[in-house]
Amino acid sequence: MIDFTLAPADIALRDRTRAFVREHIIPYEQDARLSSHGPSDALRVELNSLARDAGLLAPHVSPHYGGLGLSHVQRAIVFEAAGYSMLGPIAMHCAAPDEGNMHMLELVANEAQKEQYLRPLATAQVRSCFAMTEPKPGAGADPGQLATRADKQGDHYVINGEKWLITGAENAGFTIIMARAFDGAQELGPTMFFARLPQAGFRIERIMNTIDSSFTGGHGHIKIENLRVHQDDVIGEVGQGLKYAQIRLAPARLTHCMRWLGAAQRAHDIAAAYAAQRTGFGKPLIEHEGVGFMLADNEIAMHMCRLAILDVAWRLDKGEHARHESSMAKVFVSEQLYQVVDRCVQVLGGSGVTDVTVVEKIFKELRAFRIYDGPSEVHRWAIANRVSRKQTPRH
Ligand SMILES: Cc1cc2nc3c(=O)[nH]c(=O)nc-3n(C[C@H](O)[C@H](O)[C@H](O)COP(=O)(O)OP(=O)(O)OC[C@H]3O[C@@H](n4cnc5c(N)ncnc54)[C@H](O)[C@@H]3O)c2cc1C
């Protein structure tokens, strides 16, 4: 039987997260250490220490590595509360790409690698990045086009290639690189490697100017030149990189949905308060049906998004891969929340496109979400392929 009752402990944790974000984190939204390339590392470290003191650091990580060991359903509740400020997930160290990396490393890395890489990451001593996407003609929506190569030389691999849109590369303590491994002429397949940063072979050419601005370190364009990594720094097995990318991506795209739902709720609360207080044509704007209906549509959309997220989280907790459902949720939530915040901008009138409120910033962030962790069209294409495979031949 389906039961949506939350355990008292989960409600308490959600409420504690809400209070933490409202009282301690939102005041930092005007901090001078925020730039168009995200919060600085000094700010990130300060926020992490607040979350650590509040017992809210890395809640998704298992207690063995210092976290709270939350299930996916519990993450849905807590990450939404964290997302109410775009600095909440940064403070609680449950933002992309670190959160997805931690999740994958707990499942795939060996014990020595976990001590070396996961433990300092989980405790926020370092940040990390995930380097998969390449400029054309390399890997983008189609990871099969991976062009970065790792050539085996004795007990090392030498990696060469180019990556871009790599979130958090600047000042990261290590990176996970996806490259096509070769042993001489023999191709071994897409493989994930650790590399400590900074190092000369992983050169950040520039931080790209993007529509969004909430990720620490921005998004880097990287040249990888003769980067030597030891074979002990292969993550999991050689040739299994795409499989591990899937292990990382299905939950990672869902946690984006959770955090952005919190941000959209914030935009909606601001728009609803404005519409209740601002008058026009003899009454509060909210009493004009055109405005009231926009807010009603927001409530409907966010409720449906919350249910979609909880369904996938519940499936993941049961041990399902939930690829089909997480694809559907990613498309639905990213597109619905974009429309929610677009309506919030409209309700706020001219101030909606200014920095008088945080709504303008949330709107820009949500535009990018329709592209990363799989553009909507790629998910629809994958969903359509599954529909097609289910059909019995008619001739
Ligand atoms: C803010 C941001 C942060 C990111 N962070 C990271 C990161 O940390 N690490 C990392 O490795 N990557 C990162 N990315 C890259 C992201 O994963 C890619 O942008 C995404 O996979 C799409 O690849 P692409 O940009 O090369 O688009 P392309 O592959 O060139 O695709 C362009 C468009 O073509 C369409 N399309 C593609 N395939 C199909 C299809 N089969 N059917 C229909 N339409 C299709 C889609 O509309 C798509 O948007 C980030 C991107 C953004 C915007």
The ligand as an SDF file (V2000), in Angstrom:
LIG
                    3D

 53 58  0  0  0  0  0  0  0  0999 V2000
   25.2930   24.6210  -16.2930 C   0  0  0  0  0  0  0  0  0  0  0  0
   25.8760   23.3600  -16.8400 C   0  0  0  0  0  0  0  0  0  0  0  0
   26.7140   22.5810  -16.0440 C   0  0  0  0  0  0  0  0  0  0  0  0
   27.3040   21.4220  -16.5610 C   0  0  0  0  0  0  0  0  0  0  0  0
   28.1920   20.6890  -15.7680 N   0  0  0  0  0  0  0  0  0  0  0  0
   28.8230   19.6160  -16.2990 C   0  0  0  0  0  0  0  0  0  0  0  0
   29.8300   18.9100  -15.5500 C   0  0  0  0  0  0  0  0  0  0  0  0
   30.1150   19.2320  -14.3940 O   0  0  0  0  0  0  0  0  0  0  0  0
   30.4760   17.8630  -16.1410 N   0  0  0  0  0  0  0  0  0  0  0  0
   30.1920   17.4750  -17.4110 C   0  0  0  0  0  0  0  0  0  0  0  0
   30.8160   16.5250  -17.8760 O   0  0  0  0  0  0  0  0  0  0  0  0
   29.2570   18.1340  -18.1570 N   0  0  0  0  0  0  0  0  0  0  0  0
   28.5830   19.1950  -17.6450 C   0  0  0  0  0  0  0  0  0  0  0  0
   27.6500   19.8840  -18.3860 N   0  0  0  0  0  0  0  0  0  0  0  0
   27.4160   19.5030  -19.7640 C   0  0  0  0  0  0  0  0  0  0  0  0
   26.0740   18.8540  -20.0270 C   0  0  0  0  0  0  0  0  0  0  0  0
   26.0280   17.5780  -19.4660 O   0  0  0  0  0  0  0  0  0  0  0  0
   25.8810   18.8730  -21.5540 C   0  0  0  0  0  0  0  0  0  0  0  0
   25.6920   20.2290  -21.9380 O   0  0  0  0  0  0  0  0  0  0  0  0
   24.7020   18.0210  -22.0120 C   0  0  0  0  0  0  0  0  0  0  0  0
   24.9860   16.6480  -21.8390 O   0  0  0  0  0  0  0  0  0  0  0  0
   24.4190   18.2610  -23.4990 C   0  0  0  0  0  0  0  0  0  0  0  0
   25.5680   18.0800  -24.2520 O   0  0  0  0  0  0  0  0  0  0  0  0
   26.0120   19.2210  -25.3060 P   0  0  0  0  0  0  0  0  0  0  0  0
   26.0560   20.5180  -24.5900 O   0  0  0  0  0  0  0  0  0  0  0  0
   27.2580   18.7800  -25.9810 O   0  0  0  0  0  0  0  0  0  0  0  0
   24.8290   19.2820  -26.3290 O   0  0  0  0  0  0  0  0  0  0  0  0
   24.7170   18.4770  -27.7320 P   0  0  0  0  0  0  0  0  0  0  0  0
   25.0880   17.0560  -27.5250 O   0  0  0  0  0  0  0  0  0  0  0  0
   25.4370   19.2570  -28.7650 O   0  0  0  0  0  0  0  0  0  0  0  0
   23.1540   18.5670  -27.9910 O   0  0  0  0  0  0  0  0  0  0  0  0
   22.5510   19.8360  -28.3260 C   0  0  0  0  0  0  0  0  0  0  0  0
   21.0430   19.6880  -28.3470 C   0  0  0  0  0  0  0  0  0  0  0  0
   20.6790   18.7180  -29.3370 O   0  0  0  0  0  0  0  0  0  0  0  0
   19.4900   18.0830  -28.9450 C   0  0  0  0  0  0  0  0  0  0  0  0
   19.7090   16.6100  -28.9990 N   0  0  0  0  0  0  0  0  0  0  0  0
   20.8540   15.9250  -28.7580 C   0  0  0  0  0  0  0  0  0  0  0  0
   20.6370   14.5980  -28.8960 N   0  0  0  0  0  0  0  0  0  0  0  0
   19.3460   14.4380  -29.2430 C   0  0  0  0  0  0  0  0  0  0  0  0
   18.5140   13.3140  -29.5220 C   0  0  0  0  0  0  0  0  0  0  0  0
   18.9650   12.0440  -29.4610 N   0  0  0  0  0  0  0  0  0  0  0  0
   17.2200   13.5320  -29.8550 N   0  0  0  0  0  0  0  0  0  0  0  0
   16.7140   14.8020  -29.9050 C   0  0  0  0  0  0  0  0  0  0  0  0
   17.4460   15.9020  -29.6360 N   0  0  0  0  0  0  0  0  0  0  0  0
   18.7430   15.7190  -29.3070 C   0  0  0  0  0  0  0  0  0  0  0  0
   19.1310   18.5660  -27.5490 C   0  0  0  0  0  0  0  0  0  0  0  0
   18.1440   19.5790  -27.6660 O   0  0  0  0  0  0  0  0  0  0  0  0
   20.4310   19.1620  -27.0650 C   0  0  0  0  0  0  0  0  0  0  0  0
   20.2110   20.1890  -26.0900 O   0  0  0  0  0  0  0  0  0  0  0  0
   27.0310   21.0400  -17.8810 C   0  0  0  0  0  0  0  0  0  0  0  0
   26.1580   21.8140  -18.6730 C   0  0  0  0  0  0  0  0  0  0  0  0
   25.5910   22.9520  -18.1740 C   0  0  0  0  0  0  0  0  0  0  0  0
   24.6860   23.7730  -19.0420 C   0  0  0  0  0  0  0  0  0  0  0  0
  1  2  1  0
  2  3  1  0
  2 52  2  0
  3  4  2  0
  4  5  1  0
  4 50  1  0
  5  6  2  0
  6  7  1  0
  6 13  1  0
  7  8  2  0
  7  9  1  0
  9 10  1  0
 10 11  2  0
 10 12  1  0
 12 13  2  0
 13 14  1  0
 14 15  1  0
 14 50  1  0
 15 16  1  0
 16 17  1  0
 16 18  1  0
 18 19  1  0
 18 20  1  0
 20 21  1  0
 20 22  1  0
 22 23  1  0
 23 24  1  0
 24 25  2  0
 24 26  1  0
 24 27  1  0
 27 28  1  0
 28 29  2  0
 28 30  1  0
 28 31  1  0
 31 32  1  0
 32 33  1  0
 33 34  1  0
 33 48  1  0
 34 35  1  0
 35 36  1  0
 35 46  1  0
 36 37  1  0
 36 45  1  0
 37 38  2  0
 38 39  1  0
 39 40  1  0
 39 45  2  0
 40 41  1  0
 40 42  2  0
 42 43  1  0
 43 44  2  0
 44 45  1  0
 46 47  1  0
 46 48  1  0
 48 49  1  0
 50 51  2  0
 51 52  1  0
 52 53  1  0
M  END
$$$$
